[in-house]
Structures are given as C-alpha cells and as structure tokens.
C-alpha cells in the first residue's frame, strides 16, 4: 500500500465522492487494500431509499483493537506520557 501525499486523504477525496454520489445516485465507497482485505475509508450514501451495509475503518481483531483515529491519538498520547518515544 502506498501512503497518500496528503495529510488527510479523506478530506481531499470527499468533494469527488459527493460529486459522484450526486451523479450516479448510488452509495459510493472509497477503500484501500490491506493485505487480503479492503478497508473502507469513506462511505457516502445516496438519496435513494436503499442502503448498502458496510463499515468504515479497520475491523476489530480483539476487544483492544484501536479502530478510530481518535482512539489511536489517545493511545499514542498515553504511550508518550509513559516516556516512550516514536
């Protein structure tokens, strides 16, 4: 997987995703390959009455798996407070 050159690739993608939803009137997903899986980064529903069930973010592998950016930031701050450095 190649890292995006943008600090927040989702913010860059949203206008294009919204425009595509408006054009095709379908749910639009943006995902990234992670091993043998696709991790959805963005899901934008259309104005149509049907929805595609999906989950944005990595799947939880254990009860302690961090699956949100906020959770990762919290954990990273706690680790640094313990004296560990990246």
Secondary structure, 3 states (H helix, E strand, C coil): CCCCCCCCHHHHHHHHHHHHHHHHCCCEEEEEEECCEEEEEEEECCCCCCCCCCCECCCCCCCCCCCCHHHHHHHHHHHHHCCCCC
